[in-house]
């Protein structure tokens, strides 16, 4: 019996040793493959720009190319910007920014050509960018019976514009997701004709935390993800092309969402509370314009009153 017990113990030890070795090897493989990031909250974004001149025979000359992308970074806010200028008036610029504390993402991608080339030379200038912010929300729901269920409601706003000339092309996509509900807005043009669009949209995300008719015998914590993206996974693109007529011509493409996509608030029923993995989500939401106007009026009245007293 002692020998049998000893061999069973050896097998058990061998199992744990092998499991530890496999776990170590897996960790090493992940480390070699790149840094491992937590998925509780992160930010990510990318920039890409190029400016290229070509002759009619296809012998192109690359003037400048910038290709810089960041992976998922454990951060509550991040941003980057870059610009290049070509020798014939070409211009490309990209910018991205995201902030979990304010619940915002913003981007700019633009490309322009002021072509005065002869008919042996044509060119292409392009830029693209994207940004994504992710957080994990923990909803704390007290015990009780919920005939109508429990829902979290996030309200947001997206504002921006896109435009391009003939021989210019622009494209963008925006999405916001809370749990299982998602809002998506996309648009794009082609380079055959000029076009422009203005976007000013409100949206609502409704995430069911507890289904109607549910009775909770104890407090419950529900964990749902929140993601806000401009251009991810399809990058925002602004690109221009020159024709070969030899005529002076200005071409451009612009995607401007510096007015941002923003989550305005996250509302839950009375008694329900929420926290975020980042610890900062919506902690710095800007005041509505009406409140700013109200406080501005109060300050103006105080200044007037002080000046009136001083003159007395």
C-alpha positions in Angstrom: 0.0 0.0 0.0 2.9 2.4 0.8 4.4 1.8 -2.6 1.1 2.3 -4.3 0.5 5.6 -2.4 4.1 6.7 -3.2 3.6 6.1 -6.9 0.3 8.0 -6.9 1.9 10.9 -5.2 4.7 10.8 -7.7 2.2 10.9 -10.6 0.4 13.8 -8.9 3.7 15.7 -8.5 4.6 15.0 -12.1 1.2 16.3 -13.3 1.8 19.6 -11.4 5.3 19.9 -12.7 4.2 19.3 -16.3 1.4 21.7 -15.9 3.8 24.4 -14.6 6.2 23.7 -17.4 3.4 24.1 -20.0 2.2 27.3 -18.3 5.8 28.6 -18.4 6.2 27.7 -22.0 2.9 29.4 -22.9 4.0 32.5 -21.1 7.3 32.5 -22.9 5.6 32.1 -26.2 3.3 35.0 -25.5 6.2 37.1 -24.4 8.2 36.3 -27.6 5.1 37.1 -29.7 4.8 40.6 -28.2 3.7 42.2 -25.1 0.5 40.9 -23.5 -2.1 43.5 -22.6 -5.0 43.4 -20.2 -8.5 43.6 -21.7 -10.2 45.4 -18.8 -9.4 48.8 -20.4 -7.1 50.1 -23.1 -6.6 52.6 -25.9 -5.3 52.0 -29.4 -4.7 54.1 -32.5 -2.8 54.4 -35.7 -1.4 56.8 -38.3 -0.4 56.3 -41.9 0.5 58.8 -44.5 2.2 58.7 -47.9 3.0 61.2 -50.7 4.1 59.8 -54.1 4.9 61.2 -57.5 4.9 59.0 -60.6 5.6 59.4 -64.2 3.4 58.2 -67.1 5.6 55.1 -67.6 5.0 53.9 -64.1 8.5 54.7 -62.8 7.4 56.2 -59.4 9.5 58.1 -56.9 8.5 57.7 -53.2 8.8 61.1 -51.6 7.9 60.3 -48.1 6.1 57.5 -46.2 5.2 57.4 -42.6 3.7 54.1 -41.3 3.3 54.1 -37.5 0.7 52.1 -35.7 0.3 51.4 -32.0 -1.2 48.2 -30.5 -3.5 48.0 -27.5 -2.0 50.2 -24.8 -3.1 50.1 -21.2 -4.0 53.8 -20.9 -7.0 55.9 -20.0 -6.1 58.5 -22.7 -3.8 58.7 -25.7 -3.3 60.6 -28.9 -0.8 61.3 -31.7 -0.5 63.6 -34.7 1.7 63.8 -37.8 2.1 65.9 -40.9 4.1 65.7 -44.1 4.7 68.1 -47.0 5.6 67.2 -50.5 7.8 69.1 -53.0 4.9 70.2 -55.2 2.5 71.5 -52.6 1.3 68.1 -51.4 0.1 67.9 -47.8 -1.1 65.0 -45.6 -2.1 65.2 -42.0 -3.5 62.8 -39.4 -4.5 63.1 -35.8 -6.2 60.8 -33.3 -7.2 61.3 -29.6 -9.1 59.2 -27.1 -10.0 59.8 -23.4 -12.0 57.5 -21.2 -12.4 60.2 -18.5 -14.4 62.4 -20.9 -15.8 59.4 -23.0 -14.5 60.9 -26.2 -12.7 60.0 -29.4 -11.7 62.4 -32.1 -9.8 62.1 -35.4 -8.7 64.1 -38.4 -7.4 62.8 -41.8 -6.7 65.1 -44.7 -4.8 65.1 -47.9 -4.3 67.8 -50.5 -2.5 68.3 -53.8 -1.8 71.6 -55.6 -0.7 70.1 -58.8 1.0 72.1 -61.5 2.8 69.1 -63.1 3.1 68.5 -66.8 1.3 65.5 -68.4 4.3 63.2 -67.7 3.8 63.4 -64.0 0.9 62.6 -61.7 0.7 62.0 -58.0 -1.1 60.5 -55.0 -1.3 61.8 -51.4 -3.1 59.8 -48.8 -3.6 59.7 -45.0 -5.5 57.4 -42.7 -6.0 57.1 -39.0 -8.1 55.3 -36.3 -8.6 55.3 -32.6 -10.4 53.0 -30.2 -11.0 53.2 -26.4 -12.3 50.3 -24.3 -13.4 50.0 -20.7 -15.1 47.4 -18.6 -18.1 48.5 -16.5 -19.2 46.7 -13.3 -22.9 47.2 -12.5 -23.9 46.5 -8.9 -27.6 45.4 -8.7 -29.3 44.9 -5.3 -31.4 41.9 -4.5 -35.1 42.1 -5.3 -37.7 41.4 -7.9 -37.5 43.3 -11.2 -40.8 43.1 -13.1 -39.5 45.4 -15.9 -35.9 44.2 -15.7 -32.9 46.4 -15.2 -31.3 48.4 -18.1 -28.3 50.7 -18.4 -28.8 53.5 -20.9 -25.9 55.4 -22.4 -26.5 58.5 -24.5 -24.0 59.9 -26.9 -23.4 62.3 -29.8 -21.3 62.2 -32.9 -20.4 65.3 -34.9 -18.1 65.8 -37.9 -17.8 66.2 -41.6 -16.2 64.7 -44.7 -15.6 66.2 -48.1 -13.5 65.7 -51.2 -13.0 67.1 -54.6 -13.0 65.3 -57.9 -10.0 63.0 -57.8 -10.3 62.9 -54.0 -11.8 60.2 -51.8 -12.8 60.1 -48.2 -14.2 57.4 -45.9 -15.0 57.0 -42.2 -16.7 54.7 -39.7 -17.8 55.3 -36.1 -19.2 52.8 -33.6 -20.1 52.8 -29.9 -20.9 49.6 -28.0 -22.2 48.9 -24.5 -22.7 45.2 -23.7 -24.8 43.8 -26.5 -26.1 47.0 -28.0 -24.1 48.9 -30.8 -24.5 52.1 -32.7 -22.7 52.3 -36.1 -22.4 55.2 -38.6 -20.4 54.8 -41.8 -20.0 56.7 -45.1 -17.6 57.1 -48.0 -17.3 58.6 -51.4 -15.3 57.7 -54.6 -12.8 59.7 -56.6 -15.0 60.2 -59.7 -16.9 63.3 -58.4 -16.8 65.8 -55.5 -19.0 65.2 -52.5 -19.5 66.4 -48.9 -21.5 65.3 -45.8 -22.1 66.7 -42.4 -23.0 64.5 -39.4 -24.7 65.7 -36.2 -26.3 62.6 -34.6 -27.5 61.7 -31.2 -27.6 58.0 -30.3 -28.7 55.8 -27.4 -27.3 52.4 -26.2 -29.6 50.2 -24.1 -28.0 47.3 -22.3 -30.2 44.9 -20.4 -28.5 43.9 -17.1 -31.4 41.8 -15.7 -34.2 40.4 -17.8 -37.9 41.3 -16.9 -39.5 39.1 -14.3 -36.2 38.2 -12.6 -35.9 37.8 -8.9 -32.4 38.2 -7.4 -32.1 36.5 -4.0 -28.7 38.3 -3.5 -26.9 41.3 -4.8 -25.5 40.8 -8.3 -22.5 42.3 -10.1 -22.8 42.3 -13.9 -19.7 42.9 -16.0 -20.1 44.4 -19.5 -17.6 45.9 -21.9 -17.8 49.4 -23.4 -16.0 50.4 -26.6 -15.9 53.7 -28.5 -14.2 53.6 -32.0 -13.6 56.1 -34.8 -12.2 54.4 -37.9 -11.6 51.0 -36.3 -11.4 48.4 -37.8 -11.9 50.3 -41.1 -9.5 53.2 -41.0 -10.6 56.8 -41.8 -9.1 57.5 -45.2 -8.4 60.8 -47.1 -6.6 60.4 -50.4 -6.2 62.5 -53.6 -5.1 61.7 -57.1 -4.0 64.0 -59.9 -5.0 63.7 -63.5 -2.6 63.8 -66.4 -3.9 66.8 -68.4 -1.1 69.1 -67.3 -3.6 71.7 -66.1 -3.2 73.4 -62.8 -5.6 71.7 -60.4 -6.2 71.5 -56.7 -7.5 68.2 -55.2 -8.3 67.4 -51.6 -10.0 65.0 -49.3 -10.9 65.7 -45.6 -12.4 63.7 -42.8 -12.8 66.0 -39.8 -14.2 64.6 -36.5 -12.4 66.9 -34.2 -15.9 67.8 -32.7 -15.7 64.2 -31.5 -17.8 61.2 -30.8 -18.8 61.4 -27.2 -20.7 59.5 -24.5 -22.7 62.1 -22.7 -24.0 60.1 -19.7 -24.6 56.6 -18.4 -27.9 56.2 -16.5 -29.0 53.3 -14.3 -32.2 52.8 -12.2 -32.3 54.0 -8.5 -30.4 51.6 -6.3 -28.1 50.4 -9.1 -24.5 51.6 -9.1 -21.6 51.2 -11.4 -17.8 51.4 -11.5 -15.2 51.1 -14.2 -12.1 49.0 -14.5 -10.1 52.1 -15.5 -11.5 54.0 -12.5 -11.9 57.2 -14.6 -14.7 56.4 -17.1 -17.0 59.5 -17.5 -15.3 61.2 -14.5 -14.7 64.4 -16.4 -17.8 64.8 -18.6 -18.0 68.4 -19.8 -20.9 70.5 -18.6 -23.8 71.0 -21.1 -23.8 74.3 -23.1 -27.0 75.4 -21.2 -25.2 75.1 -17.8 -22.1 76.9 -19.2 -24.4 79.7 -20.4 -26.1 79.9 -17.0 -22.8 80.1 -15.1 -21.5 82.6 -17.6 -24.6 84.8 -16.9 -24.1 84.5 -13.1 -20.4 85.6 -13.4 -21.4 88.5 -15.7 -24.0 89.7 -13.1 -21.4 89.4 -10.3 -18.9 91.5 -12.3 -21.6 94.1 -13.1 -22.5 94.3 -9.4 -18.9 94.7 -8.2 -18.3 97.4 -10.8 -21.5 99.2 -9.7 -20.4 99.1 -6.1 -16.9 100.4 -7.0 -18.3 103.4 -8.8 -20.4 104.3 -5.8 
